[in-house]
Each structure stands twice: as structure tokens, then as C-alpha cells.
Amino acid sequence: GLWGAVLKENGELIGQCGITMQPYREQTVPEIGYLLRKNFWHKGYATEAARSCADYASHILGIKRIYSIIRDNNLPSQGVAKRIGMTPGDTIVKHYRGIDMPHIVFSMTLGE
């Protein structure tokens, strides 16, 4: 599941991040997710959290490939995925509350 993301200096909860299992095509894949309060955007926290999740996935969980499935119009989250070394490899449409939402599937190999 997702974990609380807190500032080290004061313990303030600024959002959440973690690894969840998500449906992708005909499989279920480990996905890095991150969601921060808006006033903490553009400060590097999402990148730090995503990178830490990738390290945890590789070194603790032994995961070989990790994903982030991101809305096609969510450019900041796509930037985070790219900064930690993920590349886009596919597009899918997710159905959420009766709406078709295009997503880009980012992924990277871990442990290399």
C-alpha cells in the first residue's frame, strides 16, 4: 500500500507514496505511486519518494521491473517517472467513474 510521506525536519505529513499492485493488460504489476499536497509540489519530494520506493522494491522486495501508470495529461508525474529512470513504453485507457482516461505506462528494470 501507500505510506505517509513526512518531512524529516518536523514530521509533517505532506502526502503519500508507495508500491501497489495494479492491473495492466492481462497481468498485475508493481506500481510506484505518489501523491503530495499541492503546496509541496515542485520541491523534489515526489522524486525522492519515488526513488526510495524503487530502491525498496529492488533491494527489499526483489522486484525486477517496476511501473508507474500515469494519466496522459499529468506532466509533473511523468517528469518524476523520467527523473528516476523510467521510460514510457505503452498507452492504455482506464475506465474511472464512467470516463475513459488515457494513461501512459512507464517502467524500468531494477537491480542493474
Secondary structure, 3 states (H helix, E strand, C coil): CEEEEECCCCCCEEEEEEEEEEEECCEEEEEEEEEECHHHCCCCHHHHHHHHHHHHHHHCCCCCEEEEEEECCCHHHHHHHHHCCCEEEEEEEEEECCEEEEEEEEEEECCC
